[in-house]
């Protein structure tokens, strides 16, 4: 069970990283560090991703059939 949880968390982190990177970082790297716009975009993206993930988890948890 712990192994499945770890796999889920790694997959979630990888999806989050991939999604926010593609959304916020330009294909042409101009600087070695994130600029202010990219930084803000990443912060918002990660925050929204976690909010949605938590909401979906709560909704699925409430709709589970009793065991």
N, CA, C and O atoms as a Tripos MOL2 file, in Angstrom:
@<TRIPOS>MOLECULE
protein
  268   267    67     0     0
PROTEIN
NO_CHARGES

@<TRIPOS>ATOM
      1 N           0.8230   -1.1950    0.0000 N.3       1 UNK1
      2 CA          0.0000    0.0000    0.0000 C.3       1 UNK1
      3 C           0.8690    1.2620    0.0000 C.2       1 UNK1
      4 O           0.5830    2.2100   -0.7320 O.2       1 UNK1
      5 N           1.9220    1.2780    0.8130 N.am      2 UNK2
      6 CA          2.8130    2.4360    0.8730 C.3       2 UNK2
      7 C           3.5210    2.6370   -0.4660 C.2       2 UNK2
      8 O           3.7690    3.7700   -0.8770 O.2       2 UNK2
      9 N           3.8430    1.5450   -1.1360 N.am      3 UNK3
     10 CA          4.5170    1.6400   -2.4320 C.3       3 UNK3
     11 C           3.5860    2.2790   -3.4740 C.2       3 UNK3
     12 O           4.0290    3.1050   -4.2720 O.2       3 UNK3
     13 N           2.3250    1.9080   -3.4690 N.am      4 UNK4
     14 CA          1.3410    2.4910   -4.3990 C.3       4 UNK4
     15 C           1.1620    3.9790   -4.1220 C.2       4 UNK4
     16 O           1.0540    4.7810   -5.0490 O.2       4 UNK4
     17 N           1.1310    4.3390   -2.8500 N.am      5 UNK5
     18 CA          0.9980    5.7510   -2.4720 C.3       5 UNK5
     19 C           2.1980    6.5460   -2.9740 C.2       5 UNK5
     20 O           2.0390    7.6550   -3.4830 O.2       5 UNK5
     21 N           3.3890    5.9890   -2.8330 N.am      6 UNK6
     22 CA          4.5910    6.6660   -3.2980 C.3       6 UNK6
     23 C           4.5710    6.8130   -4.8200 C.2       6 UNK6
     24 O           4.9260    7.8680   -5.3450 O.2       6 UNK6
     25 N           4.1590    5.7640   -5.5250 N.am      7 UNK7
     26 CA          4.0580    5.8380   -6.9890 C.3       7 UNK7
     27 C           3.0700    6.9170   -7.3990 C.2       7 UNK7
     28 O           3.3260    7.6690   -8.3390 O.2       7 UNK7
     29 N           1.9350    7.0020   -6.6960 N.am      8 UNK8
     30 CA          0.9300    8.0190   -6.9900 C.3       8 UNK8
     31 C           1.5070    9.4160   -6.7840 C.2       8 UNK8
     32 O           1.3120   10.2960   -7.6220 O.2       8 UNK8
     33 N           2.2100    9.6230   -5.6880 N.am      9 UNK9
     34 CA          2.7760   10.9480   -5.3910 C.3       9 UNK9
     35 C           3.8420   11.3400   -6.4050 C.2       9 UNK9
     36 O           3.9090   12.5000   -6.8140 O.2       9 UNK9
     37 N           4.6640   10.4010   -6.8090 N.am     10 UNK10
     38 CA          5.6920   10.6840   -7.8200 C.3      10 UNK10
     39 C           5.0310   11.0340   -9.1500 C.2      10 UNK10
     40 O           5.4420   11.9810   -9.8210 O.2      10 UNK10
     41 N           4.0100   10.2740   -9.5300 N.am     11 UNK11
     42 CA          3.2940   10.5520  -10.7830 C.3      11 UNK11
     43 C           2.6240   11.9250  -10.7240 C.2      11 UNK11
     44 O           2.6670   12.6760  -11.6990 O.2      11 UNK11
     45 N           2.0120   12.2560   -9.5990 N.am     12 UNK12
     46 CA          1.3660   13.5480   -9.4160 C.3      12 UNK12
     47 C           2.3880   14.6780   -9.5370 C.2      12 UNK12
     48 O           2.1350   15.6740  -10.2140 O.2      12 UNK12
     49 N           3.5290   14.5260   -8.8900 N.am     13 UNK13
     50 CA          4.5870   15.5350   -8.9520 C.3      13 UNK13
     51 C           5.0950   15.6960  -10.3840 C.2      13 UNK13
     52 O           5.3080   16.8180  -10.8450 O.2      13 UNK13
     53 N           5.2890   14.5850  -11.0820 N.am     14 UNK14
     54 CA          5.7710   14.6540  -12.4670 C.3      14 UNK14
     55 C           4.7620   15.3500  -13.3760 C.2      14 UNK14
     56 O           5.1510   16.1390  -14.2380 O.2      14 UNK14
     57 N           3.4800   15.0700  -13.1970 N.am     15 UNK15
     58 CA          2.4430   15.7260  -13.9890 C.3      15 UNK15
     59 C           2.3990   17.2200  -13.6970 C.2      15 UNK15
     60 O           2.2880   18.0370  -14.6120 O.2      15 UNK15
     61 N           2.4850   17.5700  -12.4240 N.am     16 UNK16
     62 CA          2.4880   18.9670  -12.0140 C.3      16 UNK16
     63 C           3.6670   19.6940  -12.6340 C.2      16 UNK16
     64 O           3.5030   20.7800  -13.1920 O.2      16 UNK16
     65 N           4.8370   19.1160  -12.5450 N.am     17 UNK17
     66 CA          6.0450   19.7280  -13.0950 C.3      17 UNK17
     67 C           5.9240   19.9100  -14.6030 C.2      17 UNK17
     68 O           6.2300   20.9780  -15.1330 O.2      17 UNK17
     69 N           5.4810   18.8760  -15.2840 N.am     18 UNK18
     70 CA          5.3530   18.9190  -16.7390 C.3      18 UNK18
     71 C           4.3230   19.9730  -17.1620 C.2      18 UNK18
     72 O           4.5850   20.7800  -18.0540 O.2      18 UNK18
     73 N           3.1660   19.9590  -16.5260 N.am     19 UNK19
     74 CA          2.0870   20.8810  -16.8730 C.3      19 UNK19
     75 C           2.4950   22.3330  -16.6560 C.2      19 UNK19
     76 O           2.3370   23.1620  -17.5520 O.2      19 UNK19
     77 N           3.0150   22.6450  -15.4800 N.am     20 UNK20
     78 CA          3.3600   24.0360  -15.1620 C.3      20 UNK20
     79 C           4.5790   24.5060  -15.9570 C.2      20 UNK20
     80 O           4.6440   25.6730  -16.3440 O.2      20 UNK20
     81 N           5.5310   23.6300  -16.2030 N.am     21 UNK21
     82 CA          6.6930   24.0030  -17.0160 C.3      21 UNK21
     83 C           6.2500   24.3710  -18.4310 C.2      21 UNK21
     84 O           6.6510   25.4060  -18.9630 O.2      21 UNK21
     85 N           5.4210   23.5210  -19.0360 N.am     22 UNK22
     86 CA          4.9590   23.7860  -20.4030 C.3      22 UNK22
     87 C           4.1120   25.0470  -20.4870 C.2      22 UNK22
     88 O           4.1470   25.7530  -21.4950 O.2      22 UNK22
     89 N           3.3570   25.3320  -19.4430 N.am     23 UNK23
     90 CA          2.4810   26.4940  -19.4460 C.3      23 UNK23
     91 C           3.2500   27.7930  -19.2000 C.2      23 UNK23
     92 O           2.8950   28.8280  -19.7640 O.2      23 UNK23
     93 N           4.2880   27.7580  -18.3750 N.am     24 UNK24
     94 CA          4.8890   28.9990  -17.8770 C.3      24 UNK24
     95 C           6.2730   29.3350  -18.4330 C.2      24 UNK24
     96 O           6.6780   30.4970  -18.3900 O.2      24 UNK24
     97 N           6.9920   28.3720  -18.9410 N.am     25 UNK25
     98 CA          8.3710   28.6120  -19.3620 C.3      25 UNK25
     99 C           8.4440   28.6440  -20.8900 C.2      25 UNK25
    100 O           7.9470   27.7440  -21.5670 O.2      25 UNK25
    101 N           9.0650   29.6820  -21.4120 N.am     26 UNK26
    102 CA          9.2190   29.8120  -22.8630 C.3      26 UNK26
    103 C          10.1800   28.7440  -23.3890 C.2      26 UNK26
    104 O          11.0510   28.2630  -22.6650 O.2      26 UNK26
    105 N          10.0050   28.3870  -24.6540 N.am     27 UNK27
    106 CA         10.8780   27.3800  -25.2690 C.3      27 UNK27
    107 C          12.3050   27.8890  -25.4510 C.2      27 UNK27
    108 O          13.2540   27.1060  -25.4210 O.2      27 UNK27
    109 N          12.4550   29.1840  -25.6390 N.am     28 UNK28
    110 CA         13.7980   29.7630  -25.7690 C.3      28 UNK28
    111 C          14.2370   30.2860  -24.4070 C.2      28 UNK28
    112 O          13.6270   31.2000  -23.8520 O.2      28 UNK28
    113 N          15.2880   29.7010  -23.8850 N.am     29 UNK29
    114 CA         15.7980   30.1360  -22.5850 C.3      29 UNK29
    115 C          16.6580   31.3750  -22.7840 C.2      29 UNK29
    116 O          17.6860   31.3280  -23.4600 O.2      29 UNK29
    117 N          16.2290   32.4880  -22.1890 N.am     30 UNK30
    118 CA         16.9690   33.7340  -22.3210 C.3      30 UNK30
    119 C          17.8950   33.9670  -21.1280 C.2      30 UNK30
    120 O          18.9400   34.6060  -21.2500 O.2      30 UNK30
    121 N          17.4940   33.4410  -19.9840 N.am     31 UNK31
    122 CA         18.2440   33.6460  -18.7460 C.3      31 UNK31
    123 C          18.3980   32.3120  -18.0180 C.2      31 UNK31
    124 O          17.6540   31.3630  -18.2660 O.2      31 UNK31
    125 N          19.3610   32.2610  -17.1320 N.am     32 UNK32
    126 CA         19.5760   31.0220  -16.3820 C.3      32 UNK32
    127 C          18.5950   30.8830  -15.2120 C.2      32 UNK32
    128 O          18.4250   29.7900  -14.6720 O.2      32 UNK32
    129 N          17.9580   31.9760  -14.8250 N.am     33 UNK33
    130 CA         17.0080   31.9680  -13.7150 C.3      33 UNK33
    131 C          15.6220   32.3450  -14.2240 C.2      33 UNK33
    132 O          15.4870   32.9560  -15.2840 O.2      33 UNK33
    133 N          14.5970   31.9760  -13.4640 N.am     34 UNK34
    134 CA         13.2310   32.3570  -13.8270 C.3      34 UNK34
    135 C          13.0560   33.8640  -13.6860 C.2      34 UNK34
    136 O          13.5420   34.4650  -12.7270 O.2      34 UNK34
    137 N          12.3550   34.4750  -14.6520 N.am     35 UNK35
    138 CA         12.0540   35.8900  -14.4950 C.3      35 UNK35
    139 C          10.8060   36.0340  -13.6300 C.2      35 UNK35
    140 O          10.1920   35.0340  -13.2570 O.2      35 UNK35
    141 N          10.4250   37.2740  -13.3070 N.am     36 UNK36
    142 CA          9.3200   37.5080  -12.3860 C.3      36 UNK36
    143 C           7.9950   36.9490  -12.9390 C.2      36 UNK36
    144 O           7.2040   36.3790  -12.1870 O.2      36 UNK36
    145 N           7.7570   37.1100  -14.2380 N.am     37 UNK37
    146 CA          6.5330   36.6000  -14.8380 C.3      37 UNK37
    147 C           6.4540   35.0820  -14.7710 C.2      37 UNK37
    148 O           5.4080   34.5230  -14.4410 O.2      37 UNK37
    149 N           7.5590   34.4180  -15.0850 N.am     38 UNK38
    150 CA          7.6010   32.9530  -15.0180 C.3      38 UNK38
    151 C           7.4020   32.4730  -13.5830 C.2      38 UNK38
    152 O           6.6910   31.4990  -13.3350 O.2      38 UNK38
    153 N           8.0340   33.1650  -12.6520 N.am     39 UNK39
    154 CA          7.9180   32.8110  -11.2390 C.3      39 UNK39
    155 C           6.4700   32.9130  -10.7660 C.2      39 UNK39
    156 O           5.9650   32.0170  -10.0900 O.2      39 UNK39
    157 N           5.8110   34.0050  -11.1240 N.am     40 UNK40
    158 CA          4.4070   34.1970  -10.7440 C.3      40 UNK40
    159 C           3.5210   33.1370  -11.3790 C.2      40 UNK40
    160 O           2.6280   32.5960  -10.7280 O.2      40 UNK40
    161 N           3.7690   32.8440  -12.6440 N.am     41 UNK41
    162 CA          2.9880   31.8360  -13.3560 C.3      41 UNK41
    163 C           3.1350   30.4690  -12.6920 C.2      41 UNK41
    164 O           2.1490   29.7600  -12.4900 O.2      41 UNK41
    165 N           4.3690   30.1070  -12.3570 N.am     42 UNK42
    166 CA          4.6250   28.8240  -11.6900 C.3      42 UNK42
    167 C           3.8870   28.7620  -10.3540 C.2      42 UNK42
    168 O           3.2550   27.7540  -10.0380 O.2      42 UNK42
    169 N           3.9670   29.8450   -9.5660 N.am     43 UNK43
    170 CA          3.2750   29.8770   -8.2680 C.3      43 UNK43
    171 C           1.7730   29.6680   -8.4310 C.2      43 UNK43
    172 O           1.1700   28.8720   -7.7110 O.2      43 UNK43
    173 N           1.1720   30.3830   -9.3760 N.am     44 UNK44
    174 CA         -0.2730   30.2530   -9.6050 C.3      44 UNK44
    175 C          -0.6310   28.8610  -10.1110 C.2      44 UNK44
    176 O          -1.6110   28.2630   -9.6680 O.2      44 UNK44
    177 N           0.1680   28.3550  -11.0380 N.am     45 UNK45
    178 CA         -0.0920   27.0440  -11.6300 C.3      45 UNK45
    179 C          -0.0430   25.9470  -10.5620 C.2      45 UNK45
    180 O          -0.9350   25.1010  -10.4970 O.2      45 UNK45
    181 N           0.9820   25.9630   -9.7420 N.am     46 UNK46
    182 CA          1.1310   24.9400   -8.6960 C.3      46 UNK46
    183 C          -0.0170   25.0470   -7.6930 C.2      46 UNK46
    184 O          -0.5780   24.0350   -7.2720 O.2      46 UNK46
    185 N          -0.3610   26.2740   -7.3160 N.am     47 UNK47
    186 CA         -1.4500   26.4780   -6.3620 C.3      47 UNK47
    187 C          -2.7680   25.9420   -6.9120 C.2      47 UNK47
    188 O          -3.4910   25.2370   -6.2090 O.2      47 UNK47
    189 N          -3.0840   26.2690   -8.1590 N.am     48 UNK48
    190 CA         -4.3290   25.7870   -8.7740 C.3      48 UNK48
    191 C          -4.3100   24.2710   -8.9370 C.2      48 UNK48
    192 O          -5.3280   23.6110   -8.7270 O.2      48 UNK48
    193 N          -3.1650   23.7210   -9.3090 N.am     49 UNK49
    194 CA         -3.0520   22.2780   -9.5040 C.3      49 UNK49
    195 C          -3.3670   21.5450   -8.2020 C.2      49 UNK49
    196 O          -4.1140   20.5670   -8.2000 O.2      49 UNK49
    197 N          -2.7860   22.0270   -7.0810 N.am     50 UNK50
    198 CA         -3.0390   21.3790   -5.7910 C.3      50 UNK50
    199 C          -4.4830   21.5510   -5.3510 C.2      50 UNK50
    200 O          -5.0760   20.6250   -4.7970 O.2      50 UNK50
    201 N          -5.0660   22.7510   -5.5960 N.am     51 UNK51
    202 CA         -6.4640   22.9690   -5.2290 C.3      51 UNK51
    203 C          -7.3710   21.9930   -5.9700 C.2      51 UNK51
    204 O          -8.2550   21.3820   -5.3700 O.2      51 UNK51
    205 N          -7.1520   21.8500   -7.2600 N.am     52 UNK52
    206 CA         -7.9740   20.9480   -8.0600 C.3      52 UNK52
    207 C          -7.7560   19.4970   -7.6340 C.2      52 UNK52
    208 O          -8.7130   18.7320   -7.5160 O.2      52 UNK52
    209 N          -6.5090   19.1230   -7.4060 N.am     53 UNK53
    210 CA         -6.2050   17.7510   -6.9740 C.3      53 UNK53
    211 C          -6.9020   17.4410   -5.6480 C.2      53 UNK53
    212 O          -7.4790   16.3660   -5.4830 O.2      53 UNK53
    213 N          -6.8470   18.3770   -4.7110 N.am     54 UNK54
    214 CA         -7.5150   18.1680   -3.4210 C.3      54 UNK54
    215 C          -9.0210   18.1040   -3.5780 C.2      54 UNK54
    216 O          -9.6720   17.2780   -2.9370 O.2      54 UNK54
    217 N          -9.5930   18.9620   -4.4220 N.am     55 UNK55
    218 CA        -11.0310   18.9570   -4.6400 C.3      55 UNK55
    219 C         -11.4880   17.6400   -5.2610 C.2      55 UNK55
    220 O         -12.4840   17.0590   -4.8300 O.2      55 UNK55
    221 N         -10.7720   17.1800   -6.2540 N.am     56 UNK56
    222 CA        -11.1200   15.9030   -6.9010 C.3      56 UNK56
    223 C         -11.0130   14.7630   -5.8880 C.2      56 UNK56
    224 O         -11.8790   13.8900   -5.8320 O.2      56 UNK56
    225 N          -9.9450   14.7790   -5.0890 N.am     57 UNK57
    226 CA         -9.7870   13.7470   -4.0610 C.3      57 UNK57
    227 C         -10.9360   13.7470   -3.0690 C.2      57 UNK57
    228 O         -11.4190   12.6850   -2.6760 O.2      57 UNK57
    229 N         -11.3780   14.9350   -2.6610 N.am     58 UNK58
    230 CA        -12.5030   15.0310   -1.7310 C.3      58 UNK58
    231 C         -13.7910   14.5270   -2.3760 C.2      58 UNK58
    232 O         -14.5590   13.7930   -1.7550 O.2      58 UNK58
    233 N         -14.0190   14.9220   -3.6170 N.am     59 UNK59
    234 CA        -15.2320   14.5000   -4.3100 C.3      59 UNK59
    235 C         -15.2420   12.9840   -4.5030 C.2      59 UNK59
    236 O         -16.2680   12.3350   -4.2980 O.2      59 UNK59
    237 N         -14.1160   12.4310   -4.8910 N.am     60 UNK60
    238 CA        -14.0430   10.9780   -5.0720 C.3      60 UNK60
    239 C         -14.1880   10.2580   -3.7330 C.2      60 UNK60
    240 O         -14.8020    9.1940   -3.6600 O.2      60 UNK60
    241 N         -13.6280   10.8330   -2.6880 N.am     61 UNK61
    242 CA        -13.7300   10.2440   -1.3570 C.3      61 UNK61
    243 C         -15.1520   10.2220   -0.8420 C.2      61 UNK61
    244 O         -15.5570    9.2770   -0.1660 O.2      61 UNK61
    245 N         -15.9210   11.2680   -1.1600 N.am     62 UNK62
    246 CA        -17.3110   11.3540   -0.7120 C.3      62 UNK62
    247 C         -18.2320   10.4590   -1.5320 C.2      62 UNK62
    248 O         -19.3040   10.0740   -1.0640 O.2      62 UNK62
    249 N         -17.8210   10.1260   -2.7490 N.am     63 UNK63
    250 CA        -18.6750    9.3270   -3.6180 C.3      63 UNK63
    251 C         -18.2990    7.8470   -3.6430 C.2      63 UNK63
    252 O         -18.8350    7.0740   -4.4370 O.2      63 UNK63
    253 N         -17.3910    7.4710   -2.7820 N.am     64 UNK64
    254 CA        -16.9980    6.0540   -2.7240 C.3      64 UNK64
    255 C         -18.1170    5.2170   -2.1360 C.2      64 UNK64
    256 O         -18.7610    5.6220   -1.1680 O.2      64 UNK64
    257 N         -18.3490    4.0450   -2.7220 N.am     65 UNK65
    258 CA        -19.3430    3.1560   -2.1120 C.3      65 UNK65
    259 C         -18.8050    2.6240   -0.7790 C.2      65 UNK65
    260 O         -17.5980    2.4310   -0.6380 O.2      65 UNK65
    261 N         -19.6830    2.3870    0.1950 N.am     66 UNK66
    262 CA        -19.2290    1.8610    1.4870 C.3      66 UNK66
    263 C         -18.5940    0.4860    1.3170 C.2      66 UNK66
    264 O         -19.0340   -0.3170    0.4940 O.2      66 UNK66
    265 N         -17.5670    0.2290    2.0970 N.am     67 UNK67
    266 CA        -16.8660   -1.0570    2.0170 C.3      67 UNK67
    267 C         -17.4580   -2.0380    2.9990 C.2      67 UNK67
    268 O         -17.0020   -3.1780    3.0820 O.2      67 UNK67
@<TRIPOS>BOND
     1     1     2 1
     2     2     3 1
     3     3     4 2
     4     3     5 am
     5     5     6 1
     6     6     7 1
     7     7     8 2
     8     7     9 am
     9     9    10 1
    10    10    11 1
    11    11    12 2
    12    11    13 am
    13    13    14 1
    14    14    15 1
    15    15    16 2
    16    15    17 am
    17    17    18 1
    18    18    19 1
    19    19    20 2
    20    19    21 am
    21    21    22 1
    22    22    23 1
    23    23    24 2
    24    23    25 am
    25    25    26 1
    26    26    27 1
    27    27    28 2
    28    27    29 am
    29    29    30 1
    30    30    31 1
    31    31    32 2
    32    31    33 am
    33    33    34 1
    34    34    35 1
    35    35    36 2
    36    35    37 am
    37    37    38 1
    38    38    39 1
    39    39    40 2
    40    39    41 am
    41    41    42 1
    42    42    43 1
    43    43    44 2
    44    43    45 am
    45    45    46 1
    46    46    47 1
    47    47    48 2
    48    47    49 am
    49    49    50 1
    50    50    51 1
    51    51    52 2
    52    51    53 am
    53    53    54 1
    54    54    55 1
    55    55    56 2
    56    55    57 am
    57    57    58 1
    58    58    59 1
    59    59    60 2
    60    59    61 am
    61    61    62 1
    62    62    63 1
    63    63    64 2
    64    63    65 am
    65    65    66 1
    66    66    67 1
    67    67    68 2
    68    67    69 am
    69    69    70 1
    70    70    71 1
    71    71    72 2
    72    71    73 am
    73    73    74 1
    74    74    75 1
    75    75    76 2
    76    75    77 am
    77    77    78 1
    78    78    79 1
    79    79    80 2
    80    79    81 am
    81    81    82 1
    82    82    83 1
    83    83    84 2
    84    83    85 am
    85    85    86 1
    86    86    87 1
    87    87    88 2
    88    87    89 am
    89    89    90 1
    90    90    91 1
    91    91    92 2
    92    91    93 am
    93    93    94 1
    94    94    95 1
    95    95    96 2
    96    95    97 am
    97    97    98 1
    98    98    99 1
    99    99   100 2
   100    99   101 am
   101   101   102 1
   102   102   103 1
   103   103   104 2
   104   103   105 am
   105   105   106 1
   106   106   107 1
   107   107   108 2
   108   107   109 am
   109   109   110 1
   110   110   111 1
   111   111   112 2
   112   111   113 am
   113   113   114 1
   114   114   115 1
   115   115   116 2
   116   115   117 am
   117   117   118 1
   118   118   119 1
   119   119   120 2
   120   119   121 am
   121   121   122 1
   122   122   123 1
   123   123   124 2
   124   123   125 am
   125   125   126 1
   126   126   127 1
   127   127   128 2
   128   127   129 am
   129   129   130 1
   130   130   131 1
   131   131   132 2
   132   131   133 am
   133   133   134 1
   134   134   135 1
   135   135   136 2
   136   135   137 am
   137   137   138 1
   138   138   139 1
   139   139   140 2
   140   139   141 am
   141   141   142 1
   142   142   143 1
   143   143   144 2
   144   143   145 am
   145   145   146 1
   146   146   147 1
   147   147   148 2
   148   147   149 am
   149   149   150 1
   150   150   151 1
   151   151   152 2
   152   151   153 am
   153   153   154 1
   154   154   155 1
   155   155   156 2
   156   155   157 am
   157   157   158 1
   158   158   159 1
   159   159   160 2
   160   159   161 am
   161   161   162 1
   162   162   163 1
   163   163   164 2
   164   163   165 am
   165   165   166 1
   166   166   167 1
   167   167   168 2
   168   167   169 am
   169   169   170 1
   170   170   171 1
   171   171   172 2
   172   171   173 am
   173   173   174 1
   174   174   175 1
   175   175   176 2
   176   175   177 am
   177   177   178 1
   178   178   179 1
   179   179   180 2
   180   179   181 am
   181   181   182 1
   182   182   183 1
   183   183   184 2
   184   183   185 am
   185   185   186 1
   186   186   187 1
   187   187   188 2
   188   187   189 am
   189   189   190 1
   190   190   191 1
   191   191   192 2
   192   191   193 am
   193   193   194 1
   194   194   195 1
   195   195   196 2
   196   195   197 am
   197   197   198 1
   198   198   199 1
   199   199   200 2
   200   199   201 am
   201   201   202 1
   202   202   203 1
   203   203   204 2
   204   203   205 am
   205   205   206 1
   206   206   207 1
   207   207   208 2
   208   207   209 am
   209   209   210 1
   210   210   211 1
   211   211   212 2
   212   211   213 am
   213   213   214 1
   214   214   215 1
   215   215   216 2
   216   215   217 am
   217   217   218 1
   218   218   219 1
   219   219   220 2
   220   219   221 am
   221   221   222 1
   222   222   223 1
   223   223   224 2
   224   223   225 am
   225   225   226 1
   226   226   227 1
   227   227   228 2
   228   227   229 am
   229   229   230 1
   230   230   231 1
   231   231   232 2
   232   231   233 am
   233   233   234 1
   234   234   235 1
   235   235   236 2
   236   235   237 am
   237   237   238 1
   238   238   239 1
   239   239   240 2
   240   239   241 am
   241   241   242 1
   242   242   243 1
   243   243   244 2
   244   243   245 am
   245   245   246 1
   246   246   247 1
   247   247   248 2
   248   247   249 am
   249   249   250 1
   250   250   251 1
   251   251   252 2
   252   251   253 am
   253   253   254 1
   254   254   255 1
   255   255   256 2
   256   255   257 am
   257   257   258 1
   258   258   259 1
   259   259   260 2
   260   259   261 am
   261   261   262 1
   262   262   263 1
   263   263   264 2
   264   263   265 am
   265   265   266 1
   266   266   267 1
   267   267   268 2
@<TRIPOS>SUBSTRUCTURE
     1 UNK1         2 RESIDUE 1 A UNK
     2 UNK2         6 RESIDUE 1 A UNK
     3 UNK3        10 RESIDUE 1 A UNK
     4 UNK4        14 RESIDUE 1 A UNK
     5 UNK5        18 RESIDUE 1 A UNK
     6 UNK6        22 RESIDUE 1 A UNK
     7 UNK7        26 RESIDUE 1 A UNK
     8 UNK8        30 RESIDUE 1 A UNK
     9 UNK9        34 RESIDUE 1 A UNK
    10 UNK10       38 RESIDUE 1 A UNK
    11 UNK11       42 RESIDUE 1 A UNK
    12 UNK12       46 RESIDUE 1 A UNK
    13 UNK13       50 RESIDUE 1 A UNK
    14 UNK14       54 RESIDUE 1 A UNK
    15 UNK15       58 RESIDUE 1 A UNK
    16 UNK16       62 RESIDUE 1 A UNK
    17 UNK17       66 RESIDUE 1 A UNK
    18 UNK18       70 RESIDUE 1 A UNK
    19 UNK19       74 RESIDUE 1 A UNK
    20 UNK20       78 RESIDUE 1 A UNK
    21 UNK21       82 RESIDUE 1 A UNK
    22 UNK22       86 RESIDUE 1 A UNK
    23 UNK23       90 RESIDUE 1 A UNK
    24 UNK24       94 RESIDUE 1 A UNK
    25 UNK25       98 RESIDUE 1 A UNK
    26 UNK26      102 RESIDUE 1 A UNK
    27 UNK27      106 RESIDUE 1 A UNK
    28 UNK28      110 RESIDUE 1 A UNK
    29 UNK29      114 RESIDUE 1 A UNK
    30 UNK30      118 RESIDUE 1 A UNK
    31 UNK31      122 RESIDUE 1 A UNK
    32 UNK32      126 RESIDUE 1 A UNK
    33 UNK33      130 RESIDUE 1 A UNK
    34 UNK34      134 RESIDUE 1 A UNK
    35 UNK35      138 RESIDUE 1 A UNK
    36 UNK36      142 RESIDUE 1 A UNK
    37 UNK37      146 RESIDUE 1 A UNK
    38 UNK38      150 RESIDUE 1 A UNK
    39 UNK39      154 RESIDUE 1 A UNK
    40 UNK40      158 RESIDUE 1 A UNK
    41 UNK41      162 RESIDUE 1 A UNK
    42 UNK42      166 RESIDUE 1 A UNK
    43 UNK43      170 RESIDUE 1 A UNK
    44 UNK44      174 RESIDUE 1 A UNK
    45 UNK45      178 RESIDUE 1 A UNK
    46 UNK46      182 RESIDUE 1 A UNK
    47 UNK47      186 RESIDUE 1 A UNK
    48 UNK48      190 RESIDUE 1 A UNK
    49 UNK49      194 RESIDUE 1 A UNK
    50 UNK50      198 RESIDUE 1 A UNK
    51 UNK51      202 RESIDUE 1 A UNK
    52 UNK52      206 RESIDUE 1 A UNK
    53 UNK53      210 RESIDUE 1 A UNK
    54 UNK54      214 RESIDUE 1 A UNK
    55 UNK55      218 RESIDUE 1 A UNK
    56 UNK56      222 RESIDUE 1 A UNK
    57 UNK57      226 RESIDUE 1 A UNK
    58 UNK58      230 RESIDUE 1 A UNK
    59 UNK59      234 RESIDUE 1 A UNK
    60 UNK60      238 RESIDUE 1 A UNK
    61 UNK61      242 RESIDUE 1 A UNK
    62 UNK62      246 RESIDUE 1 A UNK
    63 UNK63      250 RESIDUE 1 A UNK
    64 UNK64      254 RESIDUE 1 A UNK
    65 UNK65      258 RESIDUE 1 A UNK
    66 UNK66      262 RESIDUE 1 A UNK
    67 UNK67      266 RESIDUE 1 A UNK
